[in-house]
């Protein structure tokens, strides 16, 4: 694959190693302050794996934005913009926002029906037993393997293309710093670093947008972009688009991609422990708000980024500044996700390449941190604690969690190397992923939302969905293209057939089997997951007297909570916050908001524009760009300003405790 390499190799190593370990050093300092001066100690398993279930909605929303911003979010969204025009970014964003909005329902149900769980697989184990538990562990880890390796595959391809850094060195070095800061700070560390990553991400997206649509000499305005796209349609018309135009929602292949995105994104949200972990970490009555805000904020990232760099790649292909000039991009370069790096270099030269490299590294590392802590939780609680050592102490669980983070960092790098060696790129993995995991989507969702799903229904739905997806995928590829290869199996029609077959067969089978032989289930069973034993307290040993004793003895170290402290805090939080009436109201809000927003994004707006075969006028395109700008600004307010406002109280209390010597939050 040709490489543009506008930056020296040293820049690649500097970004990959330097920034990664910078965040590790920052996290080391934050963890020390947190452990020394607050009641949230990373030496306790609840804090390390669930952030003590106390994170506020703004920081959860920022974490969702960061965790859902993969390398593919930036690279693949720009690829579909380059291939299909304005319809590509719209369908990428709309097709993957739905799952976050719908997950608000699951987040509420987790707080209602399994408030003390560490992973969603613990719910599967409690409801359905060992066999089903192992089947869903397979699907969960398969999801994490695909997501994690995609991150490294896309990230390393761009780092190599921009700097000439060895691709395998990039694959192994990118997760190194991430592993360090996740081990140091646990889940709360991922939230804090996610916030800083999201801040940098939003600043650079706005930088690219203002350059392309306001200041750049090659484009500089929406009207100039519109004219360049019209010229590009005459030279390189888009197959399946109305009149070959780049400025129309009448795009057959973009619509197909949107359906694939809906199916694939459902699997990577509903089966990825990272998203369940954020629901578990949130306050019970604010989980719904966090996921709705996070979904709306995330929509702006692929929509704004791809509407800028993806379309800029189309507009500047014939410019001497474009890296492949005088040729167009090869299919291999397109599939590898290089349209965004090429456009950034053409727009802003070395500065654009550096900005793109940083924003991509932020996206890869923030999502990688979520994957590391998620897989660590599965391996620790669902395998080690469930099957190897049920009586494990919190100290042993922390040790295993630390080890598993390092193990998974190595596994994701090895798998990404394997994909690279055998010629599997980001585009192929992205399209195929949904058909491999889609069968388990509805069985997993029903495990926490529908008491009528049975063990046989959950098991048969997941397995039959996988089989149906594989069969439909391979049969369609052979039928349409006459052979089975990496190229033919990565085409639109086979992957569409596989994705639809997997998710729909999984839904139909799990519902049919469950209804055929219903089994009553009581949610009280899952509400007892990880329930602490009753604590026997006396006036001399109760929490109030303990606090008084701590005040009398200032030399006593009360900053590192014991296991009993941890259990007491969980119980107090449950009594103070988890009110069934509020949760029922939050559930109604989640259902109404998610369905109305999904209806608007995926039907009311795009379908009439598709059926009318409308080609944008210049004025309509300008309005489209203005709306994109507005959405990005709103996203910045939700994912950057709101969490900063929420954490101001924490830093105020920390200042009072450290500088003024006051006791806060005890």
Secondary structure by P-SEA (a helix, b strand, c coil): ccccccccaaaaaaaacaaaaaaaaaaaaaaaaaacccccccccccccccccccccaaaaaaaaaaaaccccccaaaaaaaacccaaaaaaaaaacaaaaaaaaaaaaaaaccccccccaaaaaaaccccaaaaaaaaaaaaaaaaaaaaaaaaaaaaaaaaccccaaaaaaaaaaaaaaaaaaccaaaaaaaaaaaaaaaaaaaaaaaaaacccccccccaaaaaaaaaaaaaaccccccccccccccccaaaaaaaaaaaaaaaaaacccaaaaaaaaaccccaaaaaaaaaaaaaccaaaaaaacaaaaaaaaccccccccccccccaaaaaacaaaaaaaaaacaaaaaaaaaaaaaaaaaaaaaaaaaaaaaaaacccccccccccccaaaaaaaaaaaaaaaaaaaaaaaaaaaaacccaaaaaaacccccccaaaaaaaccccccccaaaaaaaaaaaaaaaaaaaaaaaaaaccccccccccccaaaaaaaaaaaaaaaaaaaaaaaabbbbbbcccccccccccbbbbcccccaaaaaaaaaaccccccccccaaaaaaaaaaaaaccccaaaaaaaaaaaaaaaaaaaaaacccccaaaaaacccccaaaaaaaaaaaaaaaaaaaaaacaaaaaaaaaaaaaaaaaacccccccc
